[in-house]
């Protein structure tokens, strides 16, 4: 996973993912949140977006590992996050699913593009266009 050209920032992102996995398996949640704050402090991402994404990943991993109590706590924390940050994280999850499948539906892509334009996020719009370009490419004969 690469989030930046900066190896330090990439290392922080990898460490955050490890912390989320550990927390979901019964480890300490606070460490994930501290790492999210450090990653946000690098200035590449908005703090609220990074924290929201961390709560989302914690909830997802906790649910996946059967830790219902933690999953519920994380979902409750997501409920008080900024609505645009929650929507961004959900769209990013949709894009990741589409990337893995190799196809992004026109409807979902349009929805994400509308959000990207409304929030002034050209990188998100570019991701949609790249996925559409890949998913509409026909294999050579």
C-alpha positions in Angstrom: 0.0 0.0 0.0 1.4 3.4 -1.0 -0.3 6.6 0.2 2.5 9.0 -0.5 5.8 9.4 -2.3 7.3 9.9 1.2 8.6 6.6 2.6 8.1 8.0 6.2 4.4 8.7 5.5 4.0 5.3 3.9 5.6 3.7 6.9 3.2 5.5 9.2 0.2 4.3 7.1 1.5 0.7 7.3 1.9 1.0 11.0 -1.6 2.3 11.4 -3.0 -0.7 9.5 -1.0 -3.0 11.8 -2.4 -1.2 14.8 -5.9 -1.5 13.5 -5.5 -5.2 13.0 -4.1 -5.6 16.5 -6.9 -3.5 18.1 -9.6 -5.4 16.3 -8.1 -8.6 17.7 -8.3 -7.4 21.3 -5.4 -4.9 21.3 -5.3 -1.2 22.2 -7.6 1.1 20.2 -5.8 4.2 21.5 -2.6 3.3 19.6 -4.5 3.3 16.3 -6.0 6.7 17.0 -2.6 8.1 18.0 -1.1 6.8 14.8 -4.0 8.3 12.8 -3.3 11.7 14.5 0.4 11.4 13.5 -0.5 10.6 9.9 -2.9 13.5 9.8 -0.2 15.8 11.2 1.9 15.1 8.1 -0.6 17.3 6.3 -1.5 15.1 3.4 -4.9 14.2 4.7 -7.5 16.1 6.8 -7.5 15.0 10.4 -11.2 14.3 10.5 -10.9 12.1 7.4 -8.0 10.0 8.8 -9.7 9.6 12.2 -13.0 8.6 10.5 -11.2 6.1 8.3 -9.5 4.7 11.3 -12.9 4.2 13.2 -14.3 2.6 10.0 -11.4 0.2 9.6 -11.6 -0.6 13.3 -15.3 -1.4 13.1 -14.8 -3.5 9.9 -11.9 -5.5 11.4 -13.6 -5.9 14.7 -16.8 -7.3 13.0 -14.6 -9.5 10.8 -12.9 -11.0 13.8 -16.1 -11.4 15.8 -15.4 -8.6 18.3 -19.0 -7.3 18.4 -18.5 -5.1 21.4 -15.6 -3.2 19.8 -17.4 -3.1 16.4 -20.4 -1.5 18.1 -18.3 1.1 19.9 -16.6 2.0 16.6 -19.9 2.4 14.8 -21.1 4.7 17.6 -18.0 6.8 17.2 -18.6 6.9 13.4 -22.0 8.3 14.0 -20.5 11.5 15.5 -17.9 12.0 12.8 -18.3 14.7 10.1 -20.8 13.5 7.5 -18.6 14.4 4.6 -15.7 12.4 6.1 -18.0 9.4 6.6 -19.2 9.7 3.0 -15.7 9.9 1.8 -14.6 6.8 3.6 -17.6 4.9 2.3 -16.8 6.0 -1.2 -13.2 5.0 -0.8 -14.4 1.5 0.4 -16.6 1.3 -2.7 -13.7 2.2 -4.9 -11.5 -0.4 -3.3 -14.1 -3.1 -3.8 -14.5 -2.0 -7.4 -10.7 -2.0 -7.9 -10.5 -5.6 -6.7 -13.4 -6.6 -8.9 -11.9 -4.7 -11.9 -15.2 -2.9 -12.5 -16.9 0.3 -11.3 -20.6 0.7 -12.1 -21.7 3.8 -13.9 -24.2 4.6 -11.1 -21.7 4.2 -8.3 -19.0 6.1 -10.2 -21.3 9.0 -11.0 -22.3 9.1 -7.3 -18.7 9.3 -6.2 -17.9 11.9 -8.9 -20.8 14.1 -7.7 -19.4 13.9 -4.2 -15.8 14.6 -5.4 -17.0 17.7 -7.2 -19.2 18.9 -4.3 -16.3 18.6 -1.9 -13.6 19.8 -4.2 -11.6 16.5 -4.3 -10.0 16.1 -7.7 -7.9 13.1 -6.6 -11.1 11.2 -5.8 -12.6 12.1 -9.2 -9.3 11.0 -10.9 -9.6 7.6 -9.1 -13.1 7.1 -10.5 -11.9 8.0 -14.0 -8.9 5.6 -13.7 -11.2 2.8 -12.6 -13.6 3.4 -15.4 -10.8 3.5 -17.9 -9.5 0.1 -16.7 -12.9 -1.5 -16.4 -14.0 -0.5 -20.0 -10.8 -1.6 -21.6 -11.4 -4.6 -23.8 -8.9 -7.4 -23.8 -6.8 -7.7 -27.0 -8.0 -10.2 -29.6 
